[in-house]
Amino acid sequence: MMKKRVCIFCGANTGISSKIIDHTIELCDLLIKLDFDLVYGGGKTGLMGIIADQFLRSGKEVIGVRPKKLIEDEDAHENLQTLIETDSMHHRKSKMIELSDAFIALPGGVGTLDEIIETYTLQKIGFVDKPSGILNTDGYYDGLKKLLDNMVDNQFLKQESKSKLAFASTPTELLRQLDLLKTDEMEAKEIDKIALISIKDGKILSTRSFGKDKYYIPGGKREDQETDEQTLAREIWEELMVRIVPESVNYVGTFTAQADGYKKRTTVKMTCYNASFSGTPKASSEIEEVKWLQYVDRDRVSKVDQKIFDFLKSNGELQ
């Protein structure tokens, strides 16, 4: 089967809107579930760094395309499987277009605008048959929409041609407009879990439920309108009888994989935090065993936990 690759254009800064970051991560998670690999600008900061890290954590291929001058002026992401060096920005765009099946612009600066307008123009004229779309979070690109409408009103752009550039305010709607997300795929289910990463002497705190063979990183599903921190505190108390210290909670990463014991297209999204806690972990009535595992125990944990084990091993945290 041919690999599917999406090219994402975005800024080397994160901007000031937390919703832009949330939508960036949500878009990446949807594309990962749809089995897309990533082509992007090769940077490690801002939205660029976020999208690269999200795909890398999920085991997807990430290809960076970066002009030699930018590599000299700004550090490229050091963990990419492939970093293609080009002589110019023009060559960079040509290579990204060659490698990719679709193009998406997140918020960014003039470079991001230049890139998505070029792919849209090539599609409009007929040089490529690959869709282009813009994630218009918080109306970031409303000015561009108004400009395109003005071009149509003044008969410099046909309405039919304008419609070839997809605009959407949410990741799901954008992928639907680009025909990358089919109806049956939208019915796929995701289990939303929060987990505690606690490491001691190179070993990770793990639990095993009654009647289960596999171990799991402690945590569980969100209830009602709980925040991540509220879910973490409740689940860790229910499973391990210890109290999370709220001010010590730090985000580690979000990992997705096929959910063990569920039918295909049911995935688990594990949002992980490390934190201090008061007390000594012990098995509650929900848990049969508490155990500190090493990397050699990787096959004894769930699929999503295996990705977390790989991530922690690569960071030198897990023995």
C-alpha positions in Angstrom: 0.0 0.0 0.0 1.3 3.4 -0.9 2.1 5.7 2.0 -0.3 8.7 2.5 1.5 12.0 3.3 0.0 15.3 4.3 2.0 18.5 4.2 1.3 20.9 7.0 2.4 24.6 6.6 2.6 26.5 9.9 4.5 29.0 12.0 7.8 28.6 13.9 6.0 30.3 16.8 2.9 29.2 18.7 1.1 32.6 18.8 -1.0 33.7 21.7 -4.1 31.6 21.3 -4.3 28.3 23.3 -7.1 27.2 21.0 -4.6 27.3 18.0 -2.4 24.8 19.9 -5.4 22.6 20.8 -6.6 22.5 17.2 -3.1 21.8 16.0 -2.8 18.7 18.3 -6.4 17.6 17.4 -5.7 17.9 13.7 -2.5 15.8 14.1 -4.3 13.1 16.1 -7.0 12.8 13.4 -4.4 12.6 10.6 -2.4 10.0 12.6 -5.6 7.9 13.0 -6.1 8.2 9.3 -2.6 6.7 8.8 -1.0 9.8 7.3 2.7 10.5 7.5 3.9 14.1 7.8 5.8 16.4 5.5 6.7 19.8 6.9 9.3 22.6 7.1 11.7 20.7 9.4 11.8 23.2 12.3 11.7 22.3 16.0 10.0 25.4 17.5 6.5 26.7 17.6 3.7 24.9 15.8 6.3 23.2 13.6 7.8 21.5 16.7 4.3 20.5 18.0 3.2 18.8 14.8 6.5 17.0 14.4 6.6 15.8 17.9 3.0 14.6 17.7 3.6 12.5 14.6 6.9 11.2 16.0 5.4 10.0 19.3 2.8 8.0 17.3 5.5 6.2 15.3 4.7 7.9 12.0 7.3 9.0 9.4 8.2 12.7 9.6 10.0 14.3 6.6 11.4 17.7 7.1 12.2 19.9 4.0 14.5 22.8 4.8 16.6 25.2 2.8 20.4 25.2 3.6 20.2 28.8 4.8 17.5 28.1 7.4 19.5 25.1 8.6 22.5 27.4 9.1 20.4 30.2 10.7 18.0 28.1 12.8 18.3 24.6 14.2 16.4 21.8 12.5 14.4 19.2 14.5 17.0 16.6 15.5 14.7 13.6 15.8 13.4 13.4 12.2 13.7 10.2 10.2 14.4 12.3 7.1 15.7 15.9 6.7 15.9 17.0 3.0 18.2 20.0 2.4 17.3 22.3 -0.5 19.1 25.2 -2.2 16.2 27.6 -2.0 12.7 28.3 -0.7 11.4 27.6 -4.3 13.1 24.2 -4.4 11.7 23.5 -0.9 8.1 24.1 -1.9 8.6 22.0 -5.1 9.9 19.1 -3.0 7.1 19.3 -0.5 4.5 19.4 -3.3 6.2 16.3 -4.9 6.2 14.3 -1.6 2.7 15.1 -0.4 -0.9 14.1 -1.2 -2.7 17.1 0.4 -1.7 20.5 1.9 -3.0 22.2 5.1 -2.1 25.6 6.5 -2.3 26.3 10.2 -1.8 29.8 11.5 1.6 31.2 10.6 3.3 34.2 9.0 3.9 35.3 5.5 5.9 32.1 4.7 3.0 29.9 5.6 0.7 32.1 3.5 3.1 31.9 0.5 3.2 28.1 0.7 -0.6 27.5 0.9 -1.4 30.0 -1.8 1.1 28.4 -4.1 -0.3 24.9 -3.7 -3.8 26.3 -4.1 -2.8 28.1 -7.3 -1.2 25.0 -8.8 -4.4 23.1 -8.0 -6.6 25.8 -9.4 -4.7 26.0 -12.7 -4.4 22.3 -13.0 -0.7 21.6 -12.5 -1.4 19.3 -9.5 -4.5 17.3 -8.5 -3.9 17.6 -4.7 -6.3 19.5 -2.3 -5.3 22.5 -0.2 -7.1 23.7 2.9 -6.8 26.2 5.7 -7.6 25.6 9.4 -9.2 28.9 10.3 -9.0 28.7 14.1 -10.5 31.7 15.9 -11.0 33.4 12.5 -7.3 33.8 12.0 -7.6 33.7 8.2 -10.8 35.7 8.0 -8.9 38.5 6.3 -7.8 36.1 3.5 -11.4 34.9 3.0 -12.5 38.5 2.6 -9.7 39.2 0.1 -10.7 36.2 -2.0 -14.3 37.3 -1.9 -13.3 40.7 -3.1 -11.4 39.0 -6.0 -14.6 37.2 -7.0 -16.7 40.4 -6.7 -14.3 42.2 -8.9 -14.2 39.3 -11.4 -10.5 38.5 -10.9 -11.3 35.1 -9.5 -14.1 32.7 -10.3 -16.3 31.4 -7.5 -15.7 27.9 -8.7 -12.0 28.4 -8.4 -12.2 30.1 -5.0 -14.1 27.0 -3.7 -11.1 24.8 -4.4 -9.3 26.3 -1.3 -11.1 24.7 1.7 -11.7 26.8 4.8 -12.9 25.3 8.1 -12.9 26.4 11.7 -12.4 22.9 13.1 -10.0 20.1 12.2 -12.8 17.5 11.6 -14.7 19.8 9.2 -11.5 20.7 7.3 -10.6 17.0 6.8 -14.1 16.4 5.6 -14.0 19.2 3.1 -10.6 17.9 1.8 -12.2 14.5 1.4 -9.6 13.0 3.7 -12.1 11.9 6.3 -14.9 9.6 5.1 -18.3 9.1 6.9 -17.4 5.7 8.2 -14.1 6.9 9.5 -15.9 9.7 11.4 -17.7 6.9 13.3 -14.4 5.6 14.7 -14.4 5.8 18.5 -11.7 7.3 20.7 -11.2 6.5 24.4 -10.0 9.6 26.2 -7.7 8.7 29.1 -5.4 10.5 31.5 -2.3 8.8 33.0 0.4 9.3 35.5 4.1 8.9 34.5 6.0 8.1 37.7 9.5 6.9 37.3 11.9 5.7 40.1 15.4 4.3 39.5 14.7 3.8 35.8 11.4 1.9 36.5 7.9 3.1 35.8 4.9 2.7 38.1 2.4 0.3 36.6 -0.8 -1.6 37.7 -2.7 -4.7 36.8 -6.4 -5.1 37.1 -8.1 -8.2 38.4 -8.4 -10.9 35.8 -6.1 -9.1 33.4 -2.7 -10.3 32.0 -1.4 -6.9 30.9 -0.1 -4.1 33.0 -1.2 -0.5 32.5 0.2 2.9 33.4 -2.1 4.1 36.2 -4.9 6.5 35.2 -8.3 6.3 33.6 -11.2 7.9 31.6 -12.4 11.4 32.1 -15.8 11.9 33.7 -18.3 14.6 32.7 -16.6 18.0 32.4 -13.5 17.1 34.4 -10.2 18.8 33.6 -7.1 16.7 32.9 -5.8 17.5 36.4 -9.1 16.6 38.1 -9.2 13.2 36.2 -5.6 12.5 37.1 -6.2 13.2 40.8 -9.4 11.2 41.0 -8.1 8.1 39.1 -4.8 7.9 41.0 -6.6 8.1 44.3 -9.1 5.4 43.2 -6.3 3.1 42.0 -3.3 3.8 44.2 -4.7 5.5 47.3 -2.3 8.4 47.0 -3.0 12.2 46.6 -1.6 14.1 43.7 0.2 17.4 44.6 -1.7 19.8 42.2 1.1 22.3 41.7 3.6 19.5 40.7 1.5 18.3 37.6 3.5 18.6 34.4 2.5 17.6 30.8 4.6 14.8 29.3 2.9 14.0 26.0 -0.2 12.5 24.3 0.0 9.1 22.7 -2.6 7.2 20.6 -2.9 3.5 19.6 -5.5 0.9 18.8 -7.3 0.1 22.1 -6.6 -3.4 23.4 -9.7 -5.6 23.4 -11.8 -3.3 21.2 -12.8 -3.6 17.6 -10.8 -1.9 14.8 -10.9 1.9 14.6 -11.4 2.2 18.4 -8.3 4.0 19.6 -7.2 5.2 23.0 -5.7 8.6 23.5 -3.5 8.7 26.5 -2.6 12.2 27.8 0.3 11.8 30.2 1.5 13.9 33.1 4.2 13.5 35.8 3.4 14.6 39.3 4.5 14.3 42.9 2.1 12.6 45.3 1.7 12.1 49.0 1.7 8.5 50.4 2.9 5.2 49.2 1.2 3.6 46.1 -0.8 0.5 47.1 -3.4 -1.5 45.3 -7.0 -0.4 45.9 -10.0 -2.5 45.5 -9.9 -1.9 41.7 -6.3 -3.1 41.3 -4.8 -6.6 41.9 -1.1 -5.6 41.6 1.2 -2.6 41.7 4.5 -3.1 40.0 7.5 -1.0 38.9 8.4 -2.1 35.3 11.5 -1.7 33.2 11.8 -1.4 29.4 12.4 -5.2 29.2 8.7 -5.5 30.3 7.5 -3.6 27.2 5.6 -6.7 25.8 3.6 -7.0 29.1 1.8 -3.6 28.6 -0.9 -2.3 26.3 -0.2 -1.0 22.8 -0.5 2.7 23.8 1.7 2.0 26.9 4.3 0.5 24.6 4.6 3.8 22.7 5.0 5.5 26.0 7.7 3.0 27.0 9.5 3.7 23.7 9.3 7.5 24.3 10.7 7.3 27.8 13.5 4.9 26.7 14.5 7.2 24.0 14.7 10.0 26.6 16.9 7.9 28.8 14.3 7.9 31.6 13.4 4.2 31.4 16.0 1.4 31.9 
